[in-house]
Amino acid sequence: AGAALAALELAGVSRGEAAPVLARFTGTGRRFEVHERDGRIVVDDYAHHPSEVAAVIAAARERYPGAAVRVLFQPHLYSRTRHLAPEFAEALAAADDVSVTDVYPAREQPVPGVTGKLIVDALSDRGVLAAWTPTVEQGAARLERRSGENDVLLVLGAGDVDRAVGMLAS
């Protein structure tokens, strides 16, 4: 917001004119969008890179200290999953519970042997027990079964994993 105000001032827009418009900005969609259901917090975030995943988990821990953090993660792109599975595992290992769906392909064709299970296996290599839930529906159902009051459920990924929010926060 400060950078936006500074840029607008440099462009000749006064702070008094820009501030009310900026105050109406509600943020971007799918960036730490918080929903509540039955004492549980469901956070939807577009995080689809290991550094983003780590940042969202850290933010959830900071905002909700003491809460169990449970993640449903949908990898985005076969190439990214193949090359960054260990880094995803490192980021996801900071959660208390992890479910991983299959890869959301977007613009790529499937790559033989590359599924979201690569991340589950990489978590296992780190000593973290994670669940392979190939579909968004299976992942949401697992979160539903395993979560309790005061848990924070993170729905992470750039694909269609955001459908899980409706399954969990309805």
C-alpha positions in Angstrom: 0.0 0.0 0.0 2.8 2.4 0.9 4.6 1.6 -2.4 1.3 2.2 -4.3 0.8 5.6 -2.6 4.4 6.6 -3.4 4.1 5.5 -7.0 0.9 7.5 -7.4 2.4 10.6 -5.8 5.3 10.3 -8.3 2.7 10.1 -11.1 1.1 13.3 -9.8 -1.8 11.9 -7.8 -2.1 13.4 -4.4 -2.2 11.2 -1.3 -5.5 12.7 -0.3 -7.0 11.6 -3.7 -5.3 8.1 -3.7 -5.9 7.1 0.0 -9.7 6.6 -0.2 -9.4 4.5 -3.3 -6.6 2.4 -1.8 -8.7 1.9 1.3 -11.4 0.2 -0.7 -8.9 -2.4 -2.0 -9.9 -5.8 -0.5 -6.8 -7.7 -1.5 -6.2 -10.4 -4.1 -8.2 -13.6 -4.3 -6.8 -16.8 -3.0 -4.1 -15.2 -0.9 -4.7 -16.2 2.7 -8.4 -16.0 2.3 -9.9 -17.1 5.6 -13.2 -19.0 6.0 -14.6 -20.3 9.3 -16.6 -23.5 9.9 -17.6 -25.3 13.1 -14.7 -23.7 15.1 -12.2 -24.6 12.3 -10.4 -22.1 10.2 -10.1 -22.9 6.4 -7.5 -20.8 4.6 -7.4 -20.8 0.8 -4.1 -19.8 -0.8 -2.8 -19.9 -4.4 0.7 -21.1 -3.1 2.2 -23.3 -5.7 6.0 -22.9 -5.2 7.9 -24.3 -2.2 8.8 -20.8 -0.9 5.1 -19.7 -1.0 4.0 -22.9 0.7 6.5 -22.4 3.5 5.4 -18.8 3.9 1.7 -19.7 4.2 2.4 -22.4 6.8 4.5 -19.9 8.7 1.8 -17.3 8.5 -0.8 -19.7 9.8 1.4 -20.7 12.7 2.0 -17.0 13.5 -1.7 -16.0 13.2 -3.1 -19.1 15.0 -0.5 -20.1 17.6 -1.0 -23.5 19.1 -3.5 -24.6 16.4 -2.9 -27.8 14.5 -2.1 -26.9 10.9 -3.4 -29.4 8.4 -2.6 -29.0 4.7 -4.2 -30.1 1.5 -1.7 -29.4 -1.3 -2.3 -29.8 -5.0 1.0 -29.7 -7.0 0.8 -27.5 -10.1 2.6 -28.6 -13.3 4.4 -31.9 -13.9 7.8 -30.2 -14.5 7.6 -28.3 -11.2 6.6 -31.4 -9.3 9.4 -33.5 -10.8 12.1 -30.8 -10.1 11.0 -29.5 -6.8 9.5 -32.5 -4.9 12.2 -32.4 -2.2 11.7 -28.6 -1.7 8.0 -29.0 -1.5 8.5 -31.8 1.1 10.8 -29.5 3.1 8.1 -26.7 3.1 5.2 -29.1 3.9 7.1 -30.8 6.7 6.4 -27.7 8.8 2.7 -28.7 8.9 1.2 -31.1 11.5 -0.7 -33.1 8.8 -0.3 -33.2 5.0 -2.5 -34.5 2.2 -1.3 -34.3 -1.4 -3.4 -34.6 -4.5 -2.3 -35.5 -8.0 -0.7 -32.8 -10.2 -2.9 -30.2 -11.7 -1.6 -30.2 -15.3 -2.5 -26.7 -16.5 -0.7 -26.3 -19.8 1.4 -29.5 -19.6 0.9 -33.0 -20.8 1.3 -35.8 -18.2 4.9 -37.0 -17.6 5.2 -40.8 -16.9 6.0 -41.4 -13.3 5.4 -37.9 -12.2 2.4 -37.6 -9.8 1.8 -35.8 -6.5 3.0 -39.0 -4.8 6.6 -37.8 -5.5 6.0 -35.2 -2.8 4.5 -37.7 -0.5 7.5 -40.0 -1.0 9.9 -37.0 -0.4 8.1 -36.3 2.8 8.5 -39.9 3.8 12.2 -39.6 3.1 12.2 -36.8 5.7 10.4 -39.0 8.3 7.0 -37.2 7.7 4.0 -39.4 7.3 1.8 -37.7 4.6 -1.3 -39.0 2.8 -1.6 -39.5 -0.9 -5.2 -38.4 -1.8 -5.2 -38.3 -5.6 -8.4 -36.3 -6.0 -9.4 -33.0 -4.4 -12.5 -34.8 -3.1 -10.4 -37.4 -1.3 -8.2 -34.8 0.1 -11.1 -32.7 1.4 -12.7 -35.8 2.9 -9.4 -36.7 4.7 -9.1 -33.2 6.1 -12.8 -33.4 7.2 -12.1 -36.7 9.0 -8.9 -35.7 10.7 -9.7 -32.1 11.7 -11.2 -30.9 14.9 -12.2 -27.6 16.6 -9.5 -24.9 16.5 -7.6 -26.6 13.7 -6.4 -24.6 10.8 -6.9 -26.2 7.4 -4.8 -24.9 4.6 -5.9 -25.5 1.0 -2.9 -24.7 -1.2 -2.2 -24.8 -4.9 -2.8 -23.0 -8.2 -5.1 -25.5 -9.8 -8.7 -26.4 -8.9 -7.9 -27.4 -5.3 -9.9 -24.3 -4.2 -13.0 -26.5 -4.7 -12.1 -28.1 -1.4 -12.9 -24.8 0.4 -16.6 -25.3 -0.5 -16.4 -28.9 0.7 -14.9 -27.8 4.0 -16.3 -24.4 4.7 -20.0 -25.0 3.8 
